[in-house]
Amino acid sequence: MGREPDLPLNSLITSVASGPAGTHSFRQLEQSGQIIKSGEGRTLGVDRPQEESAFLGLVQDFLGDVNHLQAQSGNALKAFVAGEITDLHQVMVAGQEAGIALDLMIEIRNRVMESFQEIMRIQV
């Protein structure tokens, strides 16, 4: 009980935000949310290839981060079973981080699908 865990309390946020693509993917997500809220005078329906590739890059970075967390969780579990890691808390935290990241990805996918279906229902 007197021993501090190896991972700080905010490790969930930092681990999810850091991955093979780095911390920029979640920062981009936050910034894009701010851009959407501010509006910046953009009109709907205007296609800009640069923005499409930026969104595609954002999604790919996020998927890469989730995949990295899943692999990291699997590796931690294998190392624990092999006896290389003796701290069960580290393994459980890695598993929970990967689970939360996957849940977030699934929720984002569901919201995007709901939005797409709503757009398809619009009568022109």
PyMOL commands that place a pseudoatom at each C-alpha (Angstrom):
pseudoatom trace, name=CA, resn=MET, resi=1, chain=A, elem=C, hetatm=0, pos=[0.000, 0.000, 0.000]
pseudoatom trace, name=CA, resn=GLY, resi=2, chain=A, elem=C, hetatm=0, pos=[2.867, 2.365, 0.779]
pseudoatom trace, name=CA, resn=ARG, resi=3, chain=A, elem=C, hetatm=0, pos=[4.419, 1.908, -2.671]
pseudoatom trace, name=CA, resn=GLU, resi=4, chain=A, elem=C, hetatm=0, pos=[3.520, 4.404, -5.397]
pseudoatom trace, name=CA, resn=PRO, resi=5, chain=A, elem=C, hetatm=0, pos=[2.313, 2.935, -8.686]
pseudoatom trace, name=CA, resn=ASP, resi=6, chain=A, elem=C, hetatm=0, pos=[4.713, 3.081, -11.606]
pseudoatom trace, name=CA, resn=LEU, resi=7, chain=A, elem=C, hetatm=0, pos=[2.204, 5.011, -13.699]
pseudoatom trace, name=CA, resn=PRO, resi=8, chain=A, elem=C, hetatm=0, pos=[0.903, 8.422, -12.610]
pseudoatom trace, name=CA, resn=LEU, resi=9, chain=A, elem=C, hetatm=0, pos=[-2.813, 9.013, -12.199]
pseudoatom trace, name=CA, resn=ASN, resi=10, chain=A, elem=C, hetatm=0, pos=[-3.042, 10.979, -15.426]
pseudoatom trace, name=CA, resn=SER, resi=11, chain=A, elem=C, hetatm=0, pos=[-1.296, 8.231, -17.407]
pseudoatom trace, name=CA, resn=LEU, resi=12, chain=A, elem=C, hetatm=0, pos=[-4.552, 7.369, -19.139]
pseudoatom trace, name=CA, resn=ILE, resi=13, chain=A, elem=C, hetatm=0, pos=[-4.681, 10.736, -20.828]
pseudoatom trace, name=CA, resn=THR, resi=14, chain=A, elem=C, hetatm=0, pos=[-0.987, 10.886, -21.638]
pseudoatom trace, name=CA, resn=SER, resi=15, chain=A, elem=C, hetatm=0, pos=[-0.812, 7.289, -22.846]
pseudoatom trace, name=CA, resn=VAL, resi=16, chain=A, elem=C, hetatm=0, pos=[-3.868, 7.644, -25.042]
pseudoatom trace, name=CA, resn=ALA, resi=17, chain=A, elem=C, hetatm=0, pos=[-2.544, 10.929, -26.387]
pseudoatom trace, name=CA, resn=SER, resi=18, chain=A, elem=C, hetatm=0, pos=[0.878, 9.488, -27.142]
pseudoatom trace, name=CA, resn=GLY, resi=19, chain=A, elem=C, hetatm=0, pos=[1.292, 6.757, -29.659]
pseudoatom trace, name=CA, resn=PRO, resi=20, chain=A, elem=C, hetatm=0, pos=[3.125, 6.030, -32.868]
pseudoatom trace, name=CA, resn=ALA, resi=21, chain=A, elem=C, hetatm=0, pos=[1.700, 9.242, -34.313]
pseudoatom trace, name=CA, resn=GLY, resi=22, chain=A, elem=C, hetatm=0, pos=[2.547, 11.287, -31.221]
pseudoatom trace, name=CA, resn=THR, resi=23, chain=A, elem=C, hetatm=0, pos=[0.416, 13.691, -29.267]
pseudoatom trace, name=CA, resn=HIS, resi=24, chain=A, elem=C, hetatm=0, pos=[-0.694, 15.717, -32.240]
pseudoatom trace, name=CA, resn=SER, resi=25, chain=A, elem=C, hetatm=0, pos=[-3.706, 13.590, -33.196]
pseudoatom trace, name=CA, resn=PHE, resi=26, chain=A, elem=C, hetatm=0, pos=[-5.663, 14.365, -30.030]
pseudoatom trace, name=CA, resn=ARG, resi=27, chain=A, elem=C, hetatm=0, pos=[-4.566, 17.992, -30.127]
pseudoatom trace, name=CA, resn=GLN, resi=28, chain=A, elem=C, hetatm=0, pos=[-5.812, 18.167, -33.699]
pseudoatom trace, name=CA, resn=LEU, resi=29, chain=A, elem=C, hetatm=0, pos=[-9.099, 16.674, -32.568]
pseudoatom trace, name=CA, resn=GLU, resi=30, chain=A, elem=C, hetatm=0, pos=[-9.421, 19.301, -29.860]
pseudoatom trace, name=CA, resn=GLN, resi=31, chain=A, elem=C, hetatm=0, pos=[-8.488, 22.085, -32.275]
pseudoatom trace, name=CA, resn=SER, resi=32, chain=A, elem=C, hetatm=0, pos=[-10.933, 20.884, -34.912]
pseudoatom trace, name=CA, resn=GLY, resi=33, chain=A, elem=C, hetatm=0, pos=[-13.663, 20.945, -32.277]
pseudoatom trace, name=CA, resn=GLN, resi=34, chain=A, elem=C, hetatm=0, pos=[-12.753, 24.542, -31.495]
pseudoatom trace, name=CA, resn=ILE, resi=35, chain=A, elem=C, hetatm=0, pos=[-12.782, 25.411, -35.189]
pseudoatom trace, name=CA, resn=ILE, resi=36, chain=A, elem=C, hetatm=0, pos=[-16.236, 23.885, -35.595]
pseudoatom trace, name=CA, resn=LYS, resi=37, chain=A, elem=C, hetatm=0, pos=[-17.528, 25.792, -32.559]
pseudoatom trace, name=CA, resn=SER, resi=38, chain=A, elem=C, hetatm=0, pos=[-16.057, 29.088, -33.744]
pseudoatom trace, name=CA, resn=GLY, resi=39, chain=A, elem=C, hetatm=0, pos=[-17.341, 28.612, -37.280]
pseudoatom trace, name=CA, resn=GLU, resi=40, chain=A, elem=C, hetatm=0, pos=[-14.603, 30.742, -38.856]
pseudoatom trace, name=CA, resn=GLY, resi=41, chain=A, elem=C, hetatm=0, pos=[-17.085, 31.975, -41.466]
pseudoatom trace, name=CA, resn=ARG, resi=42, chain=A, elem=C, hetatm=0, pos=[-17.036, 28.775, -43.507]
pseudoatom trace, name=CA, resn=THR, resi=43, chain=A, elem=C, hetatm=0, pos=[-20.039, 27.668, -45.477]
pseudoatom trace, name=CA, resn=LEU, resi=44, chain=A, elem=C, hetatm=0, pos=[-21.363, 24.135, -45.641]
pseudoatom trace, name=CA, resn=GLY, resi=45, chain=A, elem=C, hetatm=0, pos=[-20.942, 22.149, -48.811]
pseudoatom trace, name=CA, resn=VAL, resi=46, chain=A, elem=C, hetatm=0, pos=[-17.637, 23.709, -49.859]
pseudoatom trace, name=CA, resn=ASP, resi=47, chain=A, elem=C, hetatm=0, pos=[-15.187, 20.917, -50.607]
pseudoatom trace, name=CA, resn=ARG, resi=48, chain=A, elem=C, hetatm=0, pos=[-11.547, 21.590, -49.932]
pseudoatom trace, name=CA, resn=PRO, resi=49, chain=A, elem=C, hetatm=0, pos=[-9.135, 18.745, -50.707]
pseudoatom trace, name=CA, resn=GLN, resi=50, chain=A, elem=C, hetatm=0, pos=[-6.646, 19.984, -48.117]
pseudoatom trace, name=CA, resn=GLU, resi=51, chain=A, elem=C, hetatm=0, pos=[-9.251, 19.753, -45.347]
pseudoatom trace, name=CA, resn=GLU, resi=52, chain=A, elem=C, hetatm=0, pos=[-10.284, 16.273, -46.493]
pseudoatom trace, name=CA, resn=SER, resi=53, chain=A, elem=C, hetatm=0, pos=[-6.715, 15.033, -46.303]
pseudoatom trace, name=CA, resn=ALA, resi=54, chain=A, elem=C, hetatm=0, pos=[-6.323, 16.692, -42.887]
pseudoatom trace, name=CA, resn=PHE, resi=55, chain=A, elem=C, hetatm=0, pos=[-9.424, 14.882, -41.642]
pseudoatom trace, name=CA, resn=LEU, resi=56, chain=A, elem=C, hetatm=0, pos=[-8.210, 11.623, -43.147]
pseudoatom trace, name=CA, resn=GLY, resi=57, chain=A, elem=C, hetatm=0, pos=[-4.853, 12.103, -41.426]
pseudoatom trace, name=CA, resn=LEU, resi=58, chain=A, elem=C, hetatm=0, pos=[-6.615, 12.818, -38.133]
pseudoatom trace, name=CA, resn=VAL, resi=59, chain=A, elem=C, hetatm=0, pos=[-8.670, 9.625, -38.393]
pseudoatom trace, name=CA, resn=GLN, resi=60, chain=A, elem=C, hetatm=0, pos=[-5.648, 7.565, -39.385]
pseudoatom trace, name=CA, resn=ASP, resi=61, chain=A, elem=C, hetatm=0, pos=[-3.638, 8.953, -36.462]
pseudoatom trace, name=CA, resn=PHE, resi=62, chain=A, elem=C, hetatm=0, pos=[-6.446, 8.164, -34.054]
pseudoatom trace, name=CA, resn=LEU, resi=63, chain=A, elem=C, hetatm=0, pos=[-6.799, 4.619, -35.393]
pseudoatom trace, name=CA, resn=GLY, resi=64, chain=A, elem=C, hetatm=0, pos=[-3.038, 4.196, -35.133]
pseudoatom trace, name=CA, resn=ASP, resi=65, chain=A, elem=C, hetatm=0, pos=[-3.135, 5.373, -31.504]
pseudoatom trace, name=CA, resn=VAL, resi=66, chain=A, elem=C, hetatm=0, pos=[-5.911, 2.916, -30.653]
pseudoatom trace, name=CA, resn=ASN, resi=67, chain=A, elem=C, hetatm=0, pos=[-4.095, 0.097, -32.419]
pseudoatom trace, name=CA, resn=HIS, resi=68, chain=A, elem=C, hetatm=0, pos=[-0.873, 0.963, -30.566]
pseudoatom trace, name=CA, resn=LEU, resi=69, chain=A, elem=C, hetatm=0, pos=[-2.676, 0.882, -27.202]
pseudoatom trace, name=CA, resn=GLN, resi=70, chain=A, elem=C, hetatm=0, pos=[-4.248, -2.483, -28.032]
pseudoatom trace, name=CA, resn=ALA, resi=71, chain=A, elem=C, hetatm=0, pos=[-0.849, -3.911, -28.978]
pseudoatom trace, name=CA, resn=GLN, resi=72, chain=A, elem=C, hetatm=0, pos=[0.755, -2.403, -25.875]
pseudoatom trace, name=CA, resn=SER, resi=73, chain=A, elem=C, hetatm=0, pos=[-1.942, -3.988, -23.709]
pseudoatom trace, name=CA, resn=GLY, resi=74, chain=A, elem=C, hetatm=0, pos=[-1.425, -7.368, -25.361]
pseudoatom trace, name=CA, resn=ASN, resi=75, chain=A, elem=C, hetatm=0, pos=[2.326, -7.146, -24.907]
pseudoatom trace, name=CA, resn=ALA, resi=76, chain=A, elem=C, hetatm=0, pos=[1.916, -6.219, -21.225]
pseudoatom trace, name=CA, resn=LEU, resi=77, chain=A, elem=C, hetatm=0, pos=[-0.367, -9.208, -20.713]
pseudoatom trace, name=CA, resn=LYS, resi=78, chain=A, elem=C, hetatm=0, pos=[2.073, -11.565, -22.454]
pseudoatom trace, name=CA, resn=ALA, resi=79, chain=A, elem=C, hetatm=0, pos=[4.956, -10.184, -20.375]
pseudoatom trace, name=CA, resn=PHE, resi=80, chain=A, elem=C, hetatm=0, pos=[2.941, -10.683, -17.185]
pseudoatom trace, name=CA, resn=VAL, resi=81, chain=A, elem=C, hetatm=0, pos=[2.124, -14.279, -18.079]
pseudoatom trace, name=CA, resn=ALA, resi=82, chain=A, elem=C, hetatm=0, pos=[5.781, -14.908, -18.926]
pseudoatom trace, name=CA, resn=GLY, resi=83, chain=A, elem=C, hetatm=0, pos=[6.813, -13.466, -15.566]
pseudoatom trace, name=CA, resn=GLU, resi=84, chain=A, elem=C, hetatm=0, pos=[8.679, -10.480, -16.988]
pseudoatom trace, name=CA, resn=ILE, resi=85, chain=A, elem=C, hetatm=0, pos=[6.291, -8.015, -15.307]
pseudoatom trace, name=CA, resn=THR, resi=86, chain=A, elem=C, hetatm=0, pos=[5.364, -8.618, -11.693]
pseudoatom trace, name=CA, resn=ASP, resi=87, chain=A, elem=C, hetatm=0, pos=[3.151, -5.544, -11.234]
pseudoatom trace, name=CA, resn=LEU, resi=88, chain=A, elem=C, hetatm=0, pos=[-0.421, -6.573, -12.000]
pseudoatom trace, name=CA, resn=HIS, resi=89, chain=A, elem=C, hetatm=0, pos=[-1.585, -2.961, -11.725]
pseudoatom trace, name=CA, resn=GLN, resi=90, chain=A, elem=C, hetatm=0, pos=[0.526, -1.982, -14.716]
pseudoatom trace, name=CA, resn=VAL, resi=91, chain=A, elem=C, hetatm=0, pos=[-1.058, -4.720, -16.810]
pseudoatom trace, name=CA, resn=MET, resi=92, chain=A, elem=C, hetatm=0, pos=[-4.576, -3.821, -15.703]
pseudoatom trace, name=CA, resn=VAL, resi=93, chain=A, elem=C, hetatm=0, pos=[-4.037, -0.114, -16.399]
pseudoatom trace, name=CA, resn=ALA, resi=94, chain=A, elem=C, hetatm=0, pos=[-2.736, -0.883, -19.889]
pseudoatom trace, name=CA, resn=GLY, resi=95, chain=A, elem=C, hetatm=0, pos=[-5.785, -3.082, -20.526]
pseudoatom trace, name=CA, resn=GLN, resi=96, chain=A, elem=C, hetatm=0, pos=[-8.190, -0.424, -19.290]
pseudoatom trace, name=CA, resn=GLU, resi=97, chain=A, elem=C, hetatm=0, pos=[-6.501, 2.293, -21.349]
pseudoatom trace, name=CA, resn=ALA, resi=98, chain=A, elem=C, hetatm=0, pos=[-6.808, 0.158, -24.463]
pseudoatom trace, name=CA, resn=GLY, resi=99, chain=A, elem=C, hetatm=0, pos=[-10.438, -0.636, -23.644]
pseudoatom trace, name=CA, resn=ILE, resi=100, chain=A, elem=C, hetatm=0, pos=[-11.362, 2.999, -23.109]
pseudoatom trace, name=CA, resn=ALA, resi=101, chain=A, elem=C, hetatm=0, pos=[-9.631, 4.044, -26.340]
pseudoatom trace, name=CA, resn=LEU, resi=102, chain=A, elem=C, hetatm=0, pos=[-11.498, 1.322, -28.238]
pseudoatom trace, name=CA, resn=ASP, resi=103, chain=A, elem=C, hetatm=0, pos=[-14.809, 2.365, -26.657]
pseudoatom trace, name=CA, resn=LEU, resi=104, chain=A, elem=C, hetatm=0, pos=[-14.137, 5.964, -27.694]
pseudoatom trace, name=CA, resn=MET, resi=105, chain=A, elem=C, hetatm=0, pos=[-13.353, 4.887, -31.243]
pseudoatom trace, name=CA, resn=ILE, resi=106, chain=A, elem=C, hetatm=0, pos=[-16.544, 2.830, -31.441]
pseudoatom trace, name=CA, resn=GLU, resi=107, chain=A, elem=C, hetatm=0, pos=[-18.617, 5.720, -30.064]
pseudoatom trace, name=CA, resn=ILE, resi=108, chain=A, elem=C, hetatm=0, pos=[-17.111, 8.110, -32.611]
pseudoatom trace, name=CA, resn=ARG, resi=109, chain=A, elem=C, hetatm=0, pos=[-17.895, 5.609, -35.371]
pseudoatom trace, name=CA, resn=ASN, resi=110, chain=A, elem=C, hetatm=0, pos=[-21.484, 5.313, -34.156]
pseudoatom trace, name=CA, resn=ARG, resi=111, chain=A, elem=C, hetatm=0, pos=[-21.913, 9.090, -34.101]
pseudoatom trace, name=CA, resn=VAL, resi=112, chain=A, elem=C, hetatm=0, pos=[-20.494, 9.407, -37.608]
pseudoatom trace, name=CA, resn=MET, resi=113, chain=A, elem=C, hetatm=0, pos=[-22.861, 6.699, -38.858]
pseudoatom trace, name=CA, resn=GLU, resi=114, chain=A, elem=C, hetatm=0, pos=[-25.843, 8.408, -37.191]
pseudoatom trace, name=CA, resn=SER, resi=115, chain=A, elem=C, hetatm=0, pos=[-24.861, 11.695, -38.819]
pseudoatom trace, name=CA, resn=PHE, resi=116, chain=A, elem=C, hetatm=0, pos=[-24.507, 10.040, -42.214]
pseudoatom trace, name=CA, resn=GLN, resi=117, chain=A, elem=C, hetatm=0, pos=[-27.924, 8.391, -41.872]
pseudoatom trace, name=CA, resn=GLU, resi=118, chain=A, elem=C, hetatm=0, pos=[-29.475, 11.709, -40.864]
pseudoatom trace, name=CA, resn=ILE, resi=119, chain=A, elem=C, hetatm=0, pos=[-27.951, 13.397, -43.926]
pseudoatom trace, name=CA, resn=MET, resi=120, chain=A, elem=C, hetatm=0, pos=[-29.282, 10.600, -46.157]
pseudoatom trace, name=CA, resn=ARG, resi=121, chain=A, elem=C, hetatm=0, pos=[-32.794, 11.185, -44.772]
pseudoatom trace, name=CA, resn=ILE, resi=122, chain=A, elem=C, hetatm=0, pos=[-32.770, 14.840, -45.827]
pseudoatom trace, name=CA, resn=GLN, resi=123, chain=A, elem=C, hetatm=0, pos=[-35.153, 15.341, -48.717]
pseudoatom trace, name=CA, resn=VAL, resi=124, chain=A, elem=C, hetatm=0, pos=[-33.945, 17.632, -51.441]
for i in range(1, 124): cmd.bond("trace and resi %d" % i, "trace and resi %d" % (i + 1))
show_as sticks, trace
zoom trace
